[in-house]
Amino acid sequence: MLARQTLAARARQAYAQKRRLVAPLMGFPGLRLTGCTIKLAQQNYGEHYRVIKALAERFQPDLIFPLMDLAVEANALGRYTLFPTDDSATVVKGHFTMDELATRRRINIGFDSRLLGYVETVKLMSIGLPESILRGAYVTGPYSLAALIMGADEAALATIAEPELLTELCQLCTEKIEEYVRLLVAAGAQVVCILEPTAVMLGPAQFEEFSAQYVAHITQSCRYAGLATIYHTCGNTMHLIRAMAATGVDGISLDSAAAGVDLPAAARLVTEDTAIIGNLNPTGAILFGQPEQVRAETAALLQSMDPYPNFILSTGCDLPQETPVDNIQALMETARAHTVPT
């Protein structure tokens, strides 16, 4: 297992060797390499692993994750979920009352077949991928999971109108996330990325109250298991950088400049013990442009981050399935060729 802060330590070690760690979030483009569909990969862990293995063999990243899926835990807790063939699973907004909490608390999500499929995918990754590639896994963050259960608008309103009830729900979500994390640890995950996209709409105080304090609890649990943690939030998170880093996570994963994130400025807000991960635009040149445009954008980001030893090159979020393979290759080749100046 990884020791705590290994992500930042590894990033600094690579920096000392005048190179960068490279870890684009790219699960979905792997479907094109294998001819698989999202639905099939998400219900058949053998096919899911085949997708991830194809990506690992083609691009040799330093860290790789399964397909990003924000519906896993909510579905395991009984929320109605749609499973399109060629799109991500979607939790459908439905009626929810806080009276349901007792029932949800009794659910052992470790018996959920779909959640176990992700655990088995990680197990195959642990067995089958080269040791040089860190094996990651995703979990939904506590506030984002609460928002999936009760509705995003309702959760936002509850931060003001019913904070006690939302706190109770976030506590329950944290318990269930930690149950999932324990299964991922047993499967061989080395890094867990906590996905909190919905929390970007919160102000700093609310972010701390309904997301960060629970992520800190999850991080503490992961620390004892030797699991590295990443805190990922979409959108413009510049006002949340310090709160994210203060949770004790090993790294913070940030959205692109197009979303408003100034990555060098973000790096100046944290210590070198926190890895800064990002932030190529997943829906910009890499999706719609040509390889030479991707090379130029990647080179510019690398140069802007040259002063920061704790930087890991990645994308601002998961790459769409339609992302051209040649553009991902251009990203990887540019990153591997980049030499950190003395």
C-alpha positions as CSV (number, residue, x, y, z in Angstrom):
1,M,0.0,0.0,0.0
2,L,1.0,3.6,-0.5
3,A,2.3,5.6,2.4
4,R,0.5,8.9,3.2
5,Q,1.5,11.8,0.9
6,T,3.0,9.5,-1.6
7,L,1.3,11.4,-4.5
8,A,3.1,14.6,-3.6
9,A,6.3,12.8,-2.8
10,R,6.2,10.9,-6.1
11,A,5.5,14.2,-7.9
12,R,8.5,15.8,-6.2
13,Q,10.7,12.8,-7.0
14,A,9.7,13.0,-10.7
15,Y,10.5,16.7,-10.6
16,A,13.9,16.0,-9.2
17,Q,14.4,13.8,-12.2
18,K,13.3,16.7,-14.4
19,R,10.0,15.1,-15.5
20,R,6.3,15.1,-14.6
21,L,3.8,12.4,-13.5
22,V,1.0,12.2,-16.1
23,A,-2.4,10.9,-15.2
24,P,-5.3,12.1,-17.5
25,L,-8.8,11.1,-16.4
26,M,-9.6,9.0,-19.5
27,G,-11.8,6.0,-18.7
28,F,-14.4,6.6,-21.4
29,P,-12.2,7.0,-24.4
30,G,-11.0,3.4,-23.7
31,L,-14.4,2.2,-24.9
32,R,-13.4,3.1,-28.4
33,L,-10.2,1.1,-28.1
34,T,-12.2,-2.1,-27.2
35,G,-15.6,-1.6,-29.0
36,C,-17.4,-1.8,-25.6
37,T,-20.3,0.3,-24.5
38,I,-20.7,2.3,-21.3
39,K,-23.6,0.1,-20.1
40,L,-21.7,-3.2,-20.8
41,A,-18.6,-2.0,-19.1
42,Q,-20.5,-0.8,-16.0
43,Q,-22.3,-4.1,-15.6
44,N,-19.6,-6.6,-16.6
45,Y,-16.4,-6.1,-14.7
46,G,-14.4,-8.3,-17.1
47,E,-15.3,-5.9,-20.0
48,H,-14.6,-2.9,-17.7
49,Y,-11.1,-4.2,-16.9
50,R,-10.5,-4.8,-20.6
51,V,-11.2,-1.1,-21.3
52,I,-8.8,0.1,-18.6
53,K,-6.1,-2.4,-19.6
54,A,-6.3,-1.2,-23.2
55,L,-5.8,2.4,-22.0
56,A,-2.9,1.4,-19.7
57,E,-1.2,-0.5,-22.5
58,R,-1.7,2.3,-25.1
59,F,-0.7,5.3,-23.0
60,Q,1.2,4.1,-19.9
61,P,0.0,6.7,-17.5
62,D,1.4,7.0,-14.0
63,L,-2.1,6.7,-12.5
64,I,-5.3,5.2,-13.9
65,F,-8.9,5.0,-12.8
66,P,-12.0,3.0,-13.8
67,L,-14.9,4.7,-15.6
68,M,-16.1,7.7,-13.7
69,D,-19.6,7.0,-12.3
70,L,-21.5,9.2,-9.9
71,A,-24.5,6.9,-9.7
72,V,-22.9,3.9,-8.0
73,E,-23.5,4.7,-4.3
74,A,-26.9,6.3,-4.8
75,N,-28.1,3.3,-6.8
76,A,-26.8,1.0,-4.1
77,L,-28.9,3.0,-1.6
78,G,-32.0,2.4,-3.6
79,R,-32.4,5.5,-5.7
80,Y,-34.0,5.0,-9.1
81,T,-31.2,5.0,-11.8
82,L,-31.3,4.9,-15.6
83,F,-28.6,2.9,-17.5
84,P,-28.4,4.1,-21.1
85,T,-26.3,2.0,-23.5
86,D,-24.0,4.8,-24.6
87,D,-24.2,7.3,-21.7
88,S,-23.4,7.4,-18.0
89,A,-25.9,6.1,-15.5
90,T,-28.2,8.8,-14.2
91,V,-29.9,9.0,-10.9
92,V,-33.5,10.2,-11.5
93,K,-34.8,12.9,-9.1
94,G,-37.5,11.3,-7.0
95,H,-39.5,11.9,-3.8
96,F,-37.4,11.7,-0.7
97,T,-38.1,12.4,3.0
98,M,-35.7,12.3,5.9
99,D,-37.9,9.5,7.4
100,E,-36.1,7.2,4.9
101,L,-32.8,7.6,6.7
102,A,-33.3,4.7,9.0
103,T,-34.0,2.4,6.1
104,R,-31.1,3.6,4.1
105,R,-28.8,3.2,7.1
106,R,-29.6,-0.5,7.3
107,I,-28.6,-1.1,3.7
108,N,-25.3,-2.9,3.4
109,I,-24.0,-1.5,0.1
110,G,-21.3,-4.2,0.1
111,F,-24.0,-6.6,-1.2
112,D,-24.9,-4.4,-4.2
113,S,-24.1,-6.2,-7.4
114,R,-23.3,-3.1,-9.4
115,L,-21.0,-1.6,-6.7
116,L,-19.3,-5.0,-6.4
117,G,-18.6,-4.8,-10.1
118,Y,-16.5,-1.7,-9.6
119,V,-14.7,-3.5,-6.7
120,E,-14.0,-6.5,-8.9
121,T,-12.7,-4.2,-11.7
122,V,-10.2,-2.6,-9.2
123,K,-9.2,-6.1,-8.1
124,L,-8.4,-7.1,-11.7
125,M,-6.5,-3.8,-12.2
126,S,-4.5,-4.6,-9.1
127,I,-3.6,-8.1,-10.5
128,G,-3.2,-7.3,-14.1
129,L,-1.7,-3.8,-14.5
130,P,2.0,-3.1,-14.3
131,E,3.3,-2.0,-10.9
132,S,4.5,1.2,-12.5
133,I,0.9,2.3,-12.9
134,L,-0.9,3.3,-9.7
135,R,-4.4,1.9,-9.4
136,G,-7.1,4.4,-8.6
137,A,-10.8,4.3,-7.8
138,Y,-13.6,6.8,-7.6
139,V,-16.2,7.4,-4.8
140,T,-18.9,10.0,-4.8
141,G,-18.3,12.7,-2.2
142,P,-20.7,13.1,0.7
143,Y,-22.4,16.3,-0.3
144,S,-22.8,15.2,-4.0
145,L,-24.2,11.9,-2.8
146,A,-26.7,13.7,-0.5
147,A,-27.7,15.9,-3.4
148,L,-28.3,12.8,-5.6
149,I,-30.5,11.3,-2.9
150,M,-32.6,14.4,-2.1
151,G,-32.2,16.5,-5.2
152,A,-29.6,19.1,-6.0
153,D,-31.9,22.1,-5.5
154,E,-33.3,20.6,-2.3
155,A,-29.8,20.0,-0.9
156,A,-28.7,23.6,-1.7
157,L,-31.9,25.0,0.0
158,A,-31.3,22.7,3.0
159,T,-27.9,24.2,3.6
160,I,-29.8,27.3,4.7
161,A,-33.3,26.1,5.7
162,E,-32.6,22.7,7.2
163,P,-28.9,22.3,8.0
164,E,-29.5,19.8,10.8
165,L,-31.3,17.4,8.4
166,L,-28.7,17.8,5.7
167,T,-26.0,17.2,8.3
168,E,-27.7,13.9,9.2
169,L,-27.9,12.9,5.6
170,C,-24.2,13.8,4.9
171,Q,-23.2,11.8,7.9
172,L,-25.1,8.8,6.5
173,C,-23.5,9.3,3.1
174,T,-20.0,9.4,4.7
175,E,-20.7,6.1,6.5
176,K,-21.7,4.4,3.2
177,I,-18.8,5.9,1.3
178,E,-16.4,4.6,3.9
179,E,-18.0,1.1,3.6
180,Y,-17.3,1.3,-0.1
181,V,-13.7,2.5,0.5
182,R,-13.0,-0.5,2.7
183,L,-14.0,-2.8,-0.2
184,L,-11.8,-0.9,-2.6
185,V,-8.8,-1.1,-0.2
186,A,-9.3,-4.9,0.0
187,A,-9.4,-5.1,-3.8
188,G,-6.0,-3.4,-4.1
189,A,-6.8,0.3,-4.8
190,Q,-3.9,2.5,-4.1
191,V,-5.6,5.9,-4.6
192,V,-9.2,7.0,-4.1
193,C,-10.5,10.1,-5.8
194,I,-13.5,11.7,-3.9
195,L,-15.8,13.3,-6.5
196,E,-17.6,16.4,-5.2
197,P,-18.9,18.2,-8.4
198,T,-22.1,19.4,-6.8
199,A,-20.2,21.1,-3.9
200,V,-18.8,23.8,-6.2
201,M,-22.1,25.7,-5.8
202,L,-21.5,26.2,-2.0
203,G,-19.8,29.1,-0.4
204,P,-16.6,28.5,1.7
205,A,-18.4,28.1,5.0
206,Q,-21.1,25.8,3.6
207,F,-18.4,23.8,1.7
208,E,-16.6,23.2,5.0
209,E,-19.8,22.3,6.8
210,F,-21.3,19.9,4.3
211,S,-18.4,18.6,2.3
212,A,-14.9,19.2,3.6
213,Q,-15.3,18.1,7.2
214,Y,-16.7,14.7,5.9
215,V,-13.9,14.4,3.3
216,A,-11.4,14.9,6.1
217,H,-13.0,12.0,8.0
218,I,-12.8,9.8,4.9
219,T,-9.2,10.9,4.4
220,Q,-8.3,10.0,8.0
221,S,-9.8,6.5,7.5
222,C,-7.9,6.1,4.3
223,R,-4.6,7.2,6.0
224,Y,-4.8,4.2,8.3
225,A,-5.3,1.9,5.4
226,G,-2.3,3.4,3.5
227,L,-4.6,4.7,0.8
228,A,-3.8,8.0,-0.9
229,T,-6.7,10.4,-1.4
230,I,-7.6,13.0,-4.0
231,Y,-10.4,15.7,-3.7
232,H,-12.0,16.5,-7.0
233,T,-14.5,19.3,-7.5
234,C,-15.6,20.6,-10.9
235,G,-16.0,24.3,-11.9
236,N,-14.3,27.4,-10.5
237,T,-13.0,26.3,-7.2
238,M,-10.5,29.0,-6.5
239,H,-12.5,30.1,-3.4
240,L,-12.3,26.5,-2.1
241,I,-8.7,25.6,-2.6
242,R,-7.5,26.1,0.9
243,A,-10.5,24.3,2.4
244,M,-9.9,21.3,0.1
245,A,-6.2,21.1,1.0
246,A,-7.0,21.5,4.7
247,T,-8.9,18.2,4.7
248,G,-5.5,16.4,4.6
249,V,-6.0,14.8,1.2
250,D,-2.9,13.9,-0.7
251,G,-3.9,15.8,-3.8
252,I,-6.6,18.2,-5.1
253,S,-7.8,17.7,-8.7
254,L,-9.0,20.9,-10.3
255,D,-11.0,21.9,-13.4
256,S,-9.6,23.7,-16.4
257,A,-8.8,27.4,-16.9
258,A,-12.0,27.6,-19.0
259,A,-13.9,26.9,-15.8
260,G,-12.0,29.7,-14.1
261,V,-9.2,27.8,-12.3
262,D,-5.8,29.4,-12.4
263,L,-3.6,26.4,-11.6
264,P,-0.4,28.3,-10.8
265,A,-2.3,30.5,-8.4
266,A,-3.9,27.4,-6.9
267,A,-0.5,25.9,-6.4
268,R,0.6,29.0,-4.4
269,L,-2.2,28.5,-2.0
270,V,-1.1,25.0,-0.7
271,T,2.1,23.5,0.6
272,E,4.3,21.0,-1.4
273,D,2.8,18.2,0.6
274,T,-0.4,18.5,-1.4
275,A,-0.3,17.4,-5.0
276,I,-1.9,19.9,-7.5
277,I,-3.6,17.8,-10.2
278,G,-5.0,19.1,-13.5
279,N,-6.1,20.9,-15.5
280,L,-6.3,20.5,-19.3
281,N,-9.7,21.4,-20.7
282,P,-11.5,18.0,-21.3
283,T,-13.9,19.6,-23.8
284,G,-11.5,22.0,-25.5
285,A,-8.7,21.2,-28.0
286,I,-8.3,17.6,-26.8
287,L,-11.9,16.9,-27.8
288,F,-12.4,19.2,-30.9
289,G,-8.9,20.1,-32.0
290,Q,-6.0,18.6,-33.8
291,P,-2.9,16.9,-32.1
292,E,-0.7,20.0,-32.7
293,Q,-3.2,22.1,-30.8
294,V,-3.2,19.6,-27.9
295,R,0.6,19.6,-27.9
296,A,0.6,23.4,-27.7
297,E,-1.9,23.6,-24.9
298,T,-0.2,20.8,-22.9
299,A,3.2,22.4,-23.3
300,A,1.9,25.8,-22.2
301,L,0.4,24.3,-19.0
302,L,3.6,22.3,-18.3
303,Q,5.6,25.5,-18.6
304,S,3.3,27.5,-16.4
305,M,3.7,24.8,-13.7
306,D,7.5,24.5,-14.0
307,P,8.1,26.2,-10.6
308,Y,5.9,23.7,-8.7
309,P,7.4,20.3,-7.8
310,N,4.0,19.0,-6.5
311,F,2.3,19.2,-9.9
312,I,0.7,16.2,-11.6
313,L,-0.5,16.7,-15.2
314,S,-4.0,15.6,-15.8
315,T,-7.3,16.8,-17.3
316,G,-9.8,19.0,-15.6
317,C,-12.3,16.2,-15.5
318,D,-13.0,12.9,-17.2
319,L,-12.5,12.9,-21.0
320,P,-15.6,12.3,-23.1
321,Q,-15.9,9.0,-24.9
322,E,-15.6,10.8,-28.3
323,T,-12.1,12.2,-27.5
324,P,-9.8,11.3,-30.4
325,V,-7.1,8.7,-29.4
326,D,-4.5,10.7,-31.3
327,N,-5.1,13.7,-29.2
328,I,-4.6,11.7,-26.0
329,Q,-1.4,10.4,-27.5
330,A,-0.3,13.9,-28.3
331,L,-0.9,14.9,-24.6
332,M,1.1,11.9,-23.3
333,E,4.0,12.4,-25.8
334,T,4.3,16.1,-25.0
335,A,4.3,15.5,-21.3
336,R,6.9,12.7,-21.5
337,A,9.1,14.9,-23.7
338,H,8.9,17.9,-21.3
339,T,12.0,18.6,-19.2
340,V,11.6,20.6,-16.0
341,P,14.2,23.4,-16.1
342,T,17.0,23.5,-13.5
